[in-house]
Amino acid sequence: MTKNSSFTRIVLNWYEKHKRELPWRETFDPYAIWLSEVILQQTRIDQGMAYYLRFIDSYPTIYDFAAASEDEILKMWQGLGYYSRARNMHSTAKTIVREHQGQFPADYTSLLRLKGVGEYTASAIASIAFNLPHATVDGNVFRVLARVYGIDTPIDTGIGKKEFTKLANELIDRSQPGQFNQALMEFGAIQCSPKKPDCENCPLNNLCIAWKNGTTDALPVKRGKTKIRKRYFNYLVIEHGSYTYLNKRTGNDIWKNLYEFPVTETTEKNDLASTLKEHQSFLATGTEIQIKKETDWQKQVLSHQHIFYRFIYLKLAGKVNIPSSLIRVNKKDIFNFAVPKPIEKELEQNNWF
């Protein structure tokens, strides 16, 4: 028996004994599999489970998902981050209903043509729903293969991704590719974890080069860190009678199509007077302004950006000049809008609304 065939058999046997019971593992429905895979990208299973169940309950079929408004989808997605995933899913659902009669394409190449469906997601749907031999390569798979086979090619390079994908496709059990893909990812999540893997009790330790060489903590290798961009957001939370004001974010920036309070972005943490000066056009002659509160600066960490933000609470009386970009919202309806994480946290912690 070759090393590769031993690897495949061991991983599958381990999976039968140790796999977690998860709802998306109880179906071959490509819609449910697609939904779970997209939700779980960049999301822990314990967090993603609740979202998956809410989406399946609210939109049991892809027809239901496609028929929903984008605002509804974004509101339900709120808190998961990476909102482009939700927008792409909504677009793809409409495409499948409109062009494929509500049926997912049953081949890898056609799946890749769907918006937001990359190699990993296409491989997951193809292998699990349609039993096609396409390997899924995620962070867990990179880690297991790098350690067992002693591969030090950086995983965040084109060469590295091709090398690992080629190896994963050589290892896949062609009679049960979906089962193998799930087994290998689960093995990486539980047994061959990023920190403190249980190497002494690992069924692959006789095959594992990293275990023999003492290089477990050094693998997998990444080429380098992405430069982090720092941004500073000054939010104005305006109380004008029973109303407040929101802006819908547009353009190809973070949190696209989510709602936020009027905001000024600065290059550093500035003072209150400078921020209010940026909004002079909002105030009409004779407008009464009361500064109710100014919060401390807080920090939201994104993959390639660090957002520093604060909230300035203002109470206005009299006439105001409302920019056309803003919408007036009754304060009691504020929770109906999909908002970025910093605003969601502020609304949960503050009883102003």
Secondary structure, DSSP 4 states (H G I P E B T S, - for coil): --HHHHHHHHHHHHHHHH----GGGG---HHHHHHHHHHHTTS-HHHHHHHHHHHHHH--SHHHHHHS-HHHHHHHHTTS--HHHHHHHHHHHHHHHHHSTT---SSHHHHHTSTT--HHHHHHHHHHHH--------HHHHHHHHHHHT--S-TTSHHHHHHHHHHHHHHS-TTSHHHHHHHHHHHHHHTS-SSS---TT-TTTTT-HHHHHT-GGG-S----PPPPEEEEEEEEEEEETTEEEEEE--SSSTTTT-EE--EEEESS---HHHHHHTTGGGBPTT-EEEEEEEPPPEEEE-SSEEEEEEEEEEEEES-B---TTEEEEEGGGGGGS---HHHHHHHHH-TT-
